[in-house]
Amino acid sequence: MYESSTSGELADRLRALVARLAPGDRLPSSRELVREYKVGPATVTRAIAALAAEGAVVTRPGSGTFAAPRSQGRAAEADTAWQTVALTDRSVDTGLVADRLAPPPAGTIAMDGGYLHHSLQPARALGAALARAARRPDAWDRAPVGGLTALRTVFARRIGGDVTAQDVLVTAGGQSALSIAFRAIAGPGSPILVESPTYPLALAAMRAAGLRPVPVPIDAEGLRPDLLADAFAMTGARLLYAQPTFHNPTGTVTAPHRREQILDVARASGAFVIEDDFARDLGHGGALAKPLVADDRDGTVVHVTSLTKPAAPSLRIGALTARGPVAERMRAVRMIDDFFIARPLQEAALEVVSSPSWDRHVRGLAAALRERCAALAAALHRQAPGAAVERLPTGGLHLWARLPAGTDDTALAAAARGLGVTVSPGSRYFPTEAQAPHLRISFAAPADLTELTEGARRLGKALAGFTDLSGLIGRTRRRDVTGVLHGPFGKGRKGIEQRAPERGEAVLDARRIRGEHLAVHEPVGFQAAQRAGEHPLADALDAAMQLVEPVRALAEQHDHQDRPLVANAAQHVGHRAPLVLLGGHRVRQRGADQDGNLRVRT
């Protein structure tokens, strides 16, 4: 009867059985379960083990399996409010490093990630190398604090110049290397100059170390040396964080003449340069500039690299390269943090990057990334022209797309998520105010070109359905207009709605349609919620989007007559529209009122 059952399905059935039994009652024997559910003995064993791990059953060798005693009522909820007072240090930006949204629903296309899709990873080579490393006689012995000498030698050769293994410190990935460098070089309260925009988790690590990021703009040729010199002079900073090769998020490669100027400015200011070279193996097939550290003999540059990005997320192996006292200080910080990196992981990384197959992997990866980059750029041009890619990168994993002026990129990213595609809002990449709204869109995380194209289509739908209305505020004389829906709604009415929305309501004004724009007014209380980091307007927009297609159909049916189309569309859908769940809130469409407004109550 249950020939297709798995151990998980059997465990579900046994949970239901246990729920009907009294504590201490005996379950059928394994032989009886095999016969009743027509599964193998191994399936039964796994199902019983799962229930035992949950505490639902108790197994007694020689006696059988029994229903476990049930807990006596619900335990009192823990009170952790005291921690709010005790945690006085606010330097760790939990809002930046934690995803406050729920996991995306199944079928969502992830275009916000910073890692390769598993089909692009050298998983087989990694698995084989790790298996061999674990079988070595010294596999679980203590590793050297600085890392295995052979692995350090590989990192030194990758840099070139006169860098040696003695200059290299193996770390637990690039993020760990950045954290070590920030804490070792500058004291709490010190300024640190950063490119603007830049890598947001580097900003989080800086702030966790008590540093104050100071932005320096970049352009098509990278960091601007003239503004860099001004920033050093104004702030007295002694540390610069930069990504000169395939900058995240823009993909920019700093021009050769600027590389020299940046180092000259830093030396003149008596400052260190942390060179984040995370994308060294993520080029798209062109020639690569040498790392800054390769020609630095005086210890100005602290070089950071990692094998994580070109290999796999869990290959947490990176390296810091430096000369002079700063190297010893970073080594001391590393030892305080975690003593050393696990020897099997270092051995596996060493085998993988020393093998000829690694070069083949990097060449194949370059071709795949180049193809994906071009495909996504073309798809965005067709499907989401509002997301403008001004320059195609020659390396890296992302496109940096500029949005129309005034667009709320955070709200747009939330709207895209609701349509089944995740992207990164550009505002999180700026240490202070964003210069313009952007999105960072990954072409490495989706499964294939088909998924890339579909992701671009969904993003285009979100972009067409939502943008900021700040440019219309002056004309409408309302300061609470925050969003707009796009669509061929017909000519519409030209009157301006003067009535203030009721508390807790979003009013979609059908009489104030301008061309293809349907305005959305902000109800009382939204500003306070937005200050708390929430986006309740998205609920109203999502509900309103249900009317876009009926509006379009009615516009075509009535040949774009001058009429309150939204009101008619609401009537077409029905005043008693079904309840829907959006963003954890219950949203009810109440239809159109006598003034032609659609109200959405949350």
N, C-alpha and C positions, 0 to 999 in steps of 0.2 A: 504493500500500500504506500509505503514511504520510501520507495527505491531511490528517489533523487535527494533524499535528505542529506544534509551535511551535519557536521558536529554542531555548528551554530544553530541550525534549525532544530536539531534534537534537543539542544540545551534549552531552547525556547519552550518546547513541549514539556520538558521535565520541570522547568520553572512553574508552569501552570499546574503540573501534578503536585509539586511541593506545596504550592499555595493552598491546595485542597486538603493536605495532610496536617495532622496535629504534630507539634514538636516531638521528636523522638520516634515518630512512625518510620517504619522501614520502607525504602523504595524497592521496587522489583530488582532482582539480581541482574547482573550484566548479561547473563545468558537469556533471561526473560526479555530484557530490553532489545537484544539483538533479534530475537524471534518476533517480538511484537512490532517493532518499527522497521524491520528488514534492513538493517544497517550492519556494518562490520564491527567487530570488537574494538578496533582502534577508534572508530567514531564514537562509540559509547564511552570509552576511556577518556577521550578529549572532552566530551560534554560533561561528564561527572567532574573532571578536574576543573572545568570552568565554573561550575556551580560551587565547588568546594572553595575556590579562590574568592568567590563572592561572599562566602559565609552562609550560603543558602542550605548547604548540606554538610554533614560530617561523615567522613569515611572511617570505618573501623576494620582493619585487616582481619580477615577470618570471620567477621560478623556481617558485614554489608555496609550499605549507605543509608543514612538516616536524615530526616528533616531536622535542620538545626533549630535551636531555641530562637524565638523571635525577640527583638528588642522591646523593652517595656516602655512604650510611648516615645514621643519625640523629645530629644534632648533640647534643653534650653539653648536659644541662639546665642552664640558668642558675642560679647561686647568688645569690639576693637576700637571704639571711638577714642580711647585714651591715646592711641598711636598718633592721631592728628596733632596733638599737642607735643608729644615726645619727638616726632620727626620734624625738628626745626629746620634742618638743612633742606633747602628746596633746589639744590643744584642739579639733581637728577631729573631730567625732563621726561617723566613717564608718559606724557601725552604724545611725545614724538616717537618713542620707541615702541609703544604698545598700539596695536590695532584696536580701536574702540568699537569698530563695527563687528557684527557677528560674521562668522565664516560665510563666504558667498554660497548661494545655493548650487546644487548640482547642475552641471552644464555651463557654468560660468567660465568664460575664457579669460585666463589670467594674463594680463599685459602690463602688470605693475611689478613683476618680479625682477630680481637682480641676479638670477641664476639661469643656467642652461636647462632647457627641457631634457628629461632623462634620455631621450633618443639621441641627444648630442653629446652625452657624457661617455667617457671611456670606462663604463661600468664593469665590463668583463675583465679588462686589464687590472682595474683597481681591486676587484674581488680576488683575482688570482694572486696578485702581489700581497694582499693582506693575509690571505690564507698561508702563503709561504712564510711571510714574516712571523706569523703567530707560531709557526712550528720550529723556529730557530731555538737552539738551546738557551740563548741569553735573551729571549723575547721579552721576558717580564722583569729583567734586571733594570736597575736604575740607569737612566740615560744621562749623558753629560748635560750640565746646566745650559751651556750654549748651544746644544744640539749635536747630533752625530757629525763628526768631522767630514765624512764623505758627502753628506747632504749640504753642509755649509759650503763645501767646495763647489758643488753644483750651482748653488745660488750665486757664488762669487763669479764663476765663469759666465753665467747668464748676463751679469752686469758688464763685464769686460774691464778694460783699463788695467790698473794695477791693484784692483780690489782682491783681497785674499780671504781665505776661510776664517782667519782670525778677526776679520772685520764684521762677520756675519753672526747674528743671533737668531736662532730658530724660534718661532712663536706659534701660538695656537690660532693661526689665521691672520688675515690683515686687520680685522677689527681689534684684536688683542694687541697687535703691534702698534696701532694708532694710540690706544689707551696708554700703553707703556710709555711711548714717546712723549705724549702730552704731559703726563705726570712727572716724567724724569727731567724734562727740559725747563719747564716754566712753573713757577709757584702759583698758588691760588690767588686770584685777583689780577693776574697779569693779562694784558691784552695779547691776542693772537690774530694776525692778519689772515684772512681767508678769501678765496675767490668768491665772487657772487654772480651766479648761484654756485652751490657746492653740495657735496655729499652730506645728507642730513644726519646720518649716524656718526659722522665725524664731528658735526656740531654738537650732538648729544654727548659724545665722549669728551669734548673740550669743556663743556659746561659741567659735566660730572667731575672733571678735574679742577673746577673752580676758575677756569679761564674765561675771558671775555672776547668772543669773536668780533672782529672788526672787518666789515666787508670791503673788498677792493674789486671794482667791476672788471669784467673780461669782455673781449670782443672777438671777431672772427680769427684773430691771430693769438688769442690767449690773454693772459694777465697783462694789464697795461702798466709798463714800468714807470711811467711818469706819475700815475696815481699811486703806485706802490711806494715810490720814494716819498710822496707827500704823506701817506699813511704812516710810514715808519717815523717820519719827523714829527707828526702831530701826536702820535700815541706813545712813542718811546718803546714800541713793541720790539721784542728780541726773538720773535718766532713767526714764521710764515708757513701755512699749510697750502700746498698746491698739487694739482693733478695735471702735469704738463702733457701727458700722452693719453688721448681718448678720454677727456674730461667727463666726469659724471656730474650733471646730466646732459650736457650739450654735445659731447663727442668731440669737442675742439682739441686740436693739437697745437701746442704753443710753437710759434714760428722760431726757426733757429736763431735769428738775431735777437729775439726777445729772451730766449733762454740765457744767453750770455748777459744781457742787460739785467735780468732778474737776479742772477748770481752776483753781479757787480753791485747792485743796489743793496742786497742782503749783506755782503761783505763790508760795504761802507757803513752800514748801520750796526755792525757787530751782531748780526742775527743769524739764527739757524733757519734752514729751509727743510721742512718735512716734505719729501717728494713721494706722493702716493702713486706708485707705478702698478696699480692693481690690474691694469688692462694690457700688460706687456704681451700676453699671448692671445689677445682678442682682436688683433688686427684683421682687416678684410683682404689681405693679400699684398698690400703695398709695402714700400720700404719703411722701416721704423727708425726714428731718431734715437740716439743713444740716451740712456738715463743721465740726468744731471750729475749724479754721483760719480759717473765713470771718469769724468775729467776734473773732479774736485779733490785736490790733494790736501786741503787745509781743514777739512772736517766741517765745512759749512753745511753740507747736505746730509740729512738722515733719510735713507732710502727705505721705503716700505713696499713689499711685494707679497704675493700670495699665489698659491696653487688652487685655491678654492674656485675662483671664477672660471678658469678654463677647464677644470676637471669636474668637480661635484661638490655640492654644498657641505657634505660631511667630511671632506678631506680638509680638515682644519689645520693646514700647514702654511705658515707664512714666514717672513724673514725681515729683520731689521738690519741694515748695514750702516755702520758709522765708524768714525775714527776719533781717537782722543778720549778725554775724560768722560764725554757724554756716553760713549759706548759702555764704559764700566758702570755708569749710573743706571743705564737701561738694563744691563745685565742684573744688577742688584734688584731693581723693581720687578723684573721677570721672576727672579728666584723667590721674592716675597709673595708674589701672586700664586705660583703653582709649582715651584721647584724646577720642573722640566716637562717636556712634551713626551707623551707615551712613546716608548721605543717602537712597538709594532707599527704605529702610524707613520713614524719617521722612516722606518725601513721600507714600508710599502710605497711611500711617496718617492723615496730614493730610487727604488726599482722602476717605478713608472716613468719618471722624468729622465732616467738614464737610458731607457730602452729606445731603440730606433722607432718603435711604434709611437712614441710621444711626438716626434716630429711629424709623422704621418697624421696623427690626430690633430695637431695644430693646423696643418695645411688643409685638412678636410674641414675643420671647424671654420677656418677663414672663408672658404668657398661657401659653406652653408650660411654663415652670417651675412656675407655679401649679398647672397640671393634673397635672404629673408628681409634684409634692410631695404633693398630696392622694391620688393613686393609690397611691403607695408607702406612705403612712401607712395607708391602708385595707387594702392587701395585707399589711402587717406585722401589723395587728390581727387579720386572719383567719388568716394562715399562720404567723406567728411571734409569738404573744402574749407570749412571754417577753422580747422586745425592745420595751420600752415607750417610746413617744414621748410625753413629757409635754407638750410645746408644739409646735405647728406653726409653723415660721418664716414670716415674711412676705417673705423674700428669701434669696438664697444658693443653694447647690447641694446641700445635704446635710440629712439628718435625724440628730439626736443621740439615740440609743436607749439607755436604761438597761437593764442586764441584772440578773438575779437576784443577790442578794448572794452573794459568794464565787466568782462565775464568773471563770474565767481567760479574759479577753477575747482575749489573744494566741493561746491554744490554740484557742479557738472560731473565730477568724479563720482559723487554719490548717485546722481541720476543714471550715469552709465552703468554703475554697479547694479542698479535696479533692472536694467535692460540686459544684464548678463555678460558684462565685460568690465574688468577692473583695470584702471589706469591710475597713475600717481599725479595728484595735483601739484603744479609747479611751485606753489607758494611755500611748500615745506622745504624747498631747496635753497631758500634765501634766508640768510642769517638775520636780516631785518626786513624792511618793506620790499615786496617784490617790485621789480621794475616794470613788469607787464605780466598778464596772466598766461600761463603755459600748462602743458601736460607733458609728463615723461611717459613714453609708450614703449614697452619692451617688444622686440621682435624675436627674442631668444627663448622666452618662456612658453609661448604657444606650441602646440604639438606639430603643426605643419603649415604650409602656405595656405591651405584651405581655411584653417582656423584663424590665421592672420587676417585673411580677407573678410571673414565673417565678423571678427572682432572689430575691424574698421567700420563695417556696416552698422553694427550695433552702436558704436561710438558716434557715428554720423547721425543716427536716429536720436541719440541723447543730445547731441549738440544742436540739432534742428529743433528739439523740443524744449530747450532751456538755455537762456543766456540772461545776462544782467540787464536791467532796465534803467540803470543810473543815468544814461544819456537822455532819457525822456523825463527826468524829474522836473527840470525847469519848465517844460511845456505843460506838464500835468498839474504842477503846483502841489504835488503830494510827495512827501519825503518817505513814505512808507511803501513805495513801489520797489519790489525786489526781484521780480522774475518775469519771464515772457515765454509764451509758447508760440512756435512757428507753424504755419500751415496755410494752404490756400483757402482762407476763410471768406473770400469775397470782399466787396467794398466796405460793408458794415456801416454802423452809425458813427457819427463824428462828435457826439456829445461827450462831456466829461462827467464822470460820476463824482459827485461831491459828498455823498453820504459816507461817513466813517464806518468801517466794518465793526460788527459786534465783537465783543470779547470772545476769543476762542474760535473765530470763523475766518476763513480766507474767502474773499469775494473775487470771483472772476467776472469782470465787467464786460458783458456782451456788447454794450452800447459804445465802448471805447476801443473799437477795433480799428487799427491803422494799417491798411494794406493787408499784410499777412501776419500781423502781430496781435496776439490776444494777451492783454495785460493781466497781471496777477498782483493784487494788493496784499500788503502785509497786515495781519490782524494785530490788535493790541496784545502785547505780551511776547511777541516774537523776538524783539530786540534783546530782552533779558535772557531768553532761552539761547539765543545765538552767542551771547557773551559766555554762557556756560558750556559752549562747545557743541551745542546740539543744532540740528537743522530741521525743525518741524515743518518748514515750508515745503520740504520734499514730499511730505505726505499729501499736502494739498495738490501739488503738481502731479504726483502720480495718479491721484484720483481724477484730476482734470484731463490727464492724457487719455483717459478712457473715452473722452468725448471727441478727440481729434478726428478719428475716422468717421463717426457719424456726421460731424460738422463738414468734413470734406465731401461726403456723399450728398448731404443736403445742398451744399453750395453748387455742386454739379447739377443736382436735380432741379433747382430753382434758377439755374442759369445766373448765379451770382447776383440775385436780386438784393436790394438794399433792405435787409431785414435783420432782426436780432437772431442770428443763426445759432448762437449758443443756447438760447432759450428753446428754440425749436429742436435743437439736437437733444437737449435734456428731456423734452417731451417725447422725442423719438425713442430715447433709451428707456424712458419711464421714470416717473417721479419716485417710485419705490425701487430704486436700484439696489442690487444685493450688497450686503456688508462685505467689506474686504479688509484684510490685514496688511498694513503697510508700515514698515519700520517699527513694528511692535505696538502700533496704535490701531485702534479700531476707527475706520473712516467710513462715514456714511454720506452718500450723495443725497441731497434733499431736493434735487431738481431745481428749476428756475423759479425765481419769485416774479411778482407782477412787474418789476422794473427791468426784467431781462437779465438778472444776475443769477449765476449758478453759485450756490453756497455749498461749501464743503466743511463739515463740522468734524473736529478731531477730539 
